[in-house]
Amino acid sequence: MTVIKTRTNSPARILFASLIGTTIEFFDFYIYATASVIIFPKLFFPTSDATSAVLQSFATFSIAFFARPFGAAVFGHFGDRIGRKATLVAALMTMGLSTIAIGLLPTYADVGVLAPLLLALCRLGQGLGLGGEWGGAVLLATENAPAGKRAWYGMFPQLGAPVGFILSNGSFILLSTTLGDGSFFAWGWRVPFIASAILVFVGLWVRLRLTETPDFLKAMEKQDRVRVPIARVFAEQKRLLLFGTVGAIATFVLFYIMTVFALNWGTTALGYTKATFLPLQLIGVTFFGLMIPVSALVADRVGYGRTLIWTTVAMVVFGFVLAPIFGSGSVFGVLAFLIIGFSLMGFTYGPLGTALAEPFPVMVRYTGASLTFNLAGIFGASLAPYIATTLATGYGLSAVGYYLAGASVLTLVALLLLDRSTMVGALLPDESA
């Protein structure tokens, strides 16, 4: 048994499985985010009021964030009870099938009000799947990590976010530039959703070849399973759940301002075409991806908490300069806005998975980490595009910057309140190195 486990769960296989899974999940998630700006307002909602159609599209976008905690509870329960491997496979299938279904949906012109209802249902499935995916992928990496490399291993699932974003936006850029608007809106937009089936197959193939993590196997040998993990989390880990959730809110606010809101505002109020803005956004996301491993190296050296705290301080400052940079009227100003914002995103997102997962006991860790991350998604991301668009429309871009700064201050307070006794794994360097 030991030989099989060592052969299967080699470091390369572990890291690739954690990366490919979250890449697929975030690819699926982001093609919806992009389509919610470019496609869905025109095809799935009444177009008599363009602004109203965009806001309704953003409302369906938010559904997934409210579904994610339920996914975290359901998949987390089975992940802590029967194991990480089977749960990760189920989460991936839930997310993948929901995404493929979106590519096959009829539009408003075909079936009327049924179209947005079906879209919302599929979005619900995406949220349930992602709610169970993220926590398991982080545990797959961190529970196999050697001493001194917890943040380094934990950042591989986080890399799935920029990689998935680049693949999703890259596919939209390719299709929108090679197809005319007629073909793109008639059928071209469906291709990324349906083609995700290939990525899902690869992800399933890799994950089905894994065995359980060493931490989970040791806990099973001790017969240390918890009957109802979510009840144990709320009974014994309330402080960790609360401050971990609030401590991740600004990360979500920043990301969805930089992606969904920026794309919508840039291609409407600022007058850029999607063919111009999407490549600029891809450059910014490249910096997002580059900063994730840098942040992991820093976190393993100085501690996850310090890395997150100082990055959050920088996010407060960025909130106050957001409007003059983004609204400068210059392509170079927009590019600077995207590079700075996404670089900060990389630095806060890289250590976040390890910081949220490590403090929880092994047999409630899947549930606890997943709930913390996804509850933060509700408060930080679900309404971020809607709030930012409303603020920008009514009060200007400065209000969006103040919104980000306020969320960052709230997160900063939560991070500072995390004491060393409850968050020793997240705040300190790995002293066992």
N, C-alpha and C positions, 0 to 999 in steps of 0.2 A: 504493500500500500504506500509505503514511504517513497519507493522508487517511482511509482506512477505519479504521485503528487508532485515530486520534485521535477519530473520531466514535463508535466503539463503546465504547472504554474511557474515556469521560468520567468525571470524579470521581464524579458522582451515580450513574452506572451501576455503577462499581466498588464503591462503598460499599454500595449497595443489594444487589448480588449477594453480597457477603461477609456482609451482615447477614441476608438472607433465607435463605441456605443454612444458616447455623448456627442460625437461629431454627427452621427445620424440623427439623434434626438434634436439637436440644435439646428441642423439643416432643415428638418421638418418644421421646427418651430419658427424659424426665421423666414422661410418661404411664405409662411402665412403672414408674418409681420410685414414683409415687403408687399405682398398682394393686398393686404388691408389698406395700403396707401394707394397703390397703383391700379389694382384690378377690381376688388370687391365693391368699392363705392359705385362703380359704373355698371357692374354686371349683376349684383345681388341685392341692390336696394333701389328704391325710386330715385331717379336722377333730377327731379324737379328742383331740388335745393342741393347744390353740390356740397356745401359745408355740412348740412345735416346728414348727407349720405356718408361723408367721411367720419363723422362722429358716431354714427350707427355702426360703421365698420369697426371703429376702435372699440365700441362696446362689445362686439363679438370677440374681438381680440382679448379683452379683459376676462372673458369667461374662463379661459384656461387657467388663469391665475387663481381663481376661486375654486377650481376643480383640483388644483395641484395638492393642497393639504389633504383632501380626501384620498387622492392617489398615494400620498405619503403615508397616511394612516393604514390603508388597505395593503399596499405593497410592503410597507415597513413592518406590518404585523407578520406577514409570511416570511419576509427577509430575516426577521429575528427569530421566527419559530422553526422554519424548515430549511433556511439557508439562503445565501446571497445569489448563488448561481441560477436556480430555477426562477427566482423572483425577477432577476435582471432580464431573463429571457422573456417572461410574461410582460414586463413593462415595455420592452422594446417592440413586441408584437402589437400591443395596444396602441402605442404611438404610431407605429408604421402603418397599420391598417387604417387608422383614422385619417392619416395624411393622404394615402392613396385614394381613399373615398372622396376627399375634397376635389381631387382632380377629375372625378367622374360626375360631379353634381350638376343638375340642371340649373340654369340661371333664372333671374327674376322674369325675364322676357318669356321663358318657357313655362314656368309653373307659378309665377306670382309670389305671394308672401311665403309659400312653402320653401322657396329657395333659401332665404336667410335663416329660416328655422332649421333646415337640414345643415346649413353651414355652421350654425351655433352648436348643433349636436356633435358634428365632427370635431369642432374646436374643443368641446367638452372632453372627447376621447383623447385628444392630444394632451390636454392638461392632466388627465388622470395618468397617462403613460409617463409623462415627464416628471410628475410628482413622485413616481416610484423609481425612475431611472437614475436621477442624479445622486441620491444618497447611496444607492448600491454601487455605482461606479466609483465614487470616492472611497468607499470602504474596500472595494476590490483592490484599489491602489494602496491606501494607507495601511490596511491590515496585513499587507505583504511587504511593507517597507522595512529596510534595515535601519539600524540605529543611526541617527544623524541625518536621515534623508526623508523624513516624513513629509515635509513641505514639498520636496522635490518630486516624490512619487505622487503626492496629492494634487500637484498642479497638472498632471497629465489629463485627468478628466476635464479640468478647467480649460485646457487647450482646445477641447472640442467646441467651445463657444466661438472663438474666432475662426477656426477652420470651417465649422458648419456655416458661419455667416458668409465667409468668402465663397464657399461652394454655392450657397443659395443665391447670393447677389450676383455672382459671376454667371450663373445660369440665366438669370433674368437679363443681364446685360447682353449675353450672347444671343438670346432669343429676340430681344427687342431690337437689336441692331441688324440681325440677319433677316428678320421677318418684318413686313409692313405692319402698320397698326391694325389693319383689318384682320390679317391672319393671326397676329399676336393675341388680340382680344377674342377672336373666334375660337382658337384652339391652342395657340402657342403657350399661353400661361399655364395650361394644364400639364405640360410636359414635366416640369420639375417635381410636381406632386406625385405623378404616376411613376416617374423614373426613380423615386426614392425607394421603390421596391427592391432595386438592385443593391442599394446600400443596406437595407434591412436584412437581405439574405446573407451578405458578407458578415454583418454584425452577429447574426444568429449562429452562423458557422463557427466564428471565433469563440463565442461565449459558451457554446455547447461542448467545447473541448476543454473547458476549465474545470478544476475541482474547487472545493470550498476554501476559504481563506484560513490560514493557521489559527488566527484568533477565534474564529467561530468554531473550528474543530475542537480546540482546547476547551472552550466553554461547553460544548456538547459532551465531551468526555467527563466533565465535572457535573453533568446533568444540571446545568445552570440556566435552563430555559425559563423564560417568564411567560405565564399564561396569557396575560393581556398586556403587551408592551406599552401601548399608548396610555393605559391607566397608570402604569408604573412611572412613566415619564411625567405625567401631570401630578402625580402624588409626591415624587421625590426629586424631580429635576425642574421644578417650576422656575427657579431663578435663572438657571442656565438657558431654559427655553425662552424666557422673556428677554433677557439681555442679549442673547444670541440673535433673536429675531430682529430686535431694534438695531443691533449692531450691524446688520446686513442690509438695512433698508436703503441707505444712500447708494450702495452699489447698484441696486436695481433702478433707482431713480436716474442715476447717471447714465446707465446703459441705454435705457429706453428713451431718454432725451437725445442721446447721441445717435440712435438708430431710427426708430419709428418717427419721433417728432421731427428730428433734423431732416429726414428725407421728405416728409410732408411739407414742412415750412420752406425748405430749400427749393422744392419744385413748384411751390405755389406763390407764397408771399415774396420770396427772393427772386423768382423768375428763372431759375435754372431748369434745364430739361433733365429728365431722368438719365439720359445718355451722358450728360455732363456730371451730374451729382453723384451717381452710383460709383463711378471710378474713384472720385475723391473720397467717398466713404470707404471704399475698399482699401485705399492707402492708409486711412486712419485705423481700420481694423487690423491691418498688418502690424502697426505699432502696438495694438492691443495684444496680439499674439506674441510679439517679441518681448513685451514687458512681463508676461506671465512667468516664464522661466527665470528672468532676472529677479522678480519679486520672491520666487521660491528660494533662490540662493540666499537672498538677504534674510528671509524669514527663518531659514534653518540656522543662520548665523546669529541674528540678534533677537529672534523671537517673533511669533506671528502677531502678537498684540502690538508691539512697537511698530511693526511694519504697517499694520492696518491703521493705527492711530495717526501716524504722521502722514499717511496717504490721505486720510479723511480730512486732516487740516488743510492739505493742498486742495482738496475738493471744495472746501468752503471758499477759499480764495478764488478758485476757478469760477465759482458761481457769480462772483461780483464782476468778473471780466468777460463773462460769456457773451453778453449782448453786444458790446463794442467790437468784439472779434468776429462773431458769427454774422452780425448785421453790418459789417464794414462795407459791403458792396463790392468787395474784391474777392476773386477766386483764391488768392493767396491767404486772405483773412479767413475764409471758410476752411481752407486746408489746414491752417494753423489751429483753428478751433477743433477740427476733427482729430488732428495728431495729438494735441494736448489732452483733450478729453478722453480719447481711447487709450493713451498711455497711462493716465490715471486709473482708468478702468482695469487695465492689466495688472497694475500694482495692487489694487484692492481685491481683485477677483482671484489672483493666483493663490494666495495663502488662505482664502476664505473657506474652501472646502475642508482642508485639514483642521483649521481653527474651529469649525463648527462640529466636526465629527469626533475628534480625539477625546474631548472631555466626557462623553457619554460612556457608561458601562457597555461592554461588548454586547450583551444580550438585549439591550434596548437602543443600541447605537444606530441601527438602520432607521428605526422609527424616529428617534430624537433628532438626528441630523437632518433627515428629510423634512420633518415638521418645521424645524427652525428655518431652513432655507426657503421652504415654500410659503410659510406664513409671512416671511419677509417679502416674498414675491407679491402677496396680496396687497400689503401696505405700501410697498415701494414701487411695484411695476404695473400692477393691474390697471390702474387709472392714470399712470404717468403720462402716456401720450395724450389722453383726453384732457387732463388738468393742464399740461403744458400748452396744448393748442388753445384751450379756453383762455388761459392767462395771456398768451402772446396776442391773441385776437383782441382781447379787451383792454389790455394794459401795456402791451409791447414786450419785446424780448427781455427787457430787464427783469420783468416779473418772473420769467422762467428761471433766470439766474438766481433770483432770491429764493425761489422754490427749491432749487438744488442746494443752495447754501443752507437753508433752514433744515432740510432733510439731513444734510451732512453734520450739522451741529447736533441734531438729535442722536444720530449714530455715534458721534464722538463721545457724547455723554454716556451712552450705553457701554461703549468700549472701555471708558475710564472706570466705570462702576464694576466691571467684571473683576472680582478679587482673585488672588493667586490660588486660593484654596479650591475654588470651583472650576477655574479655567487654567490650571497649571499647564496642561498640555498645549493650550492655545496661546498663552501669553509668553511663555518662556522658550528659549532655544531647547533643542533636544539634548539634554545634559548627559544622556547615555551614550552620546557619540564618542 
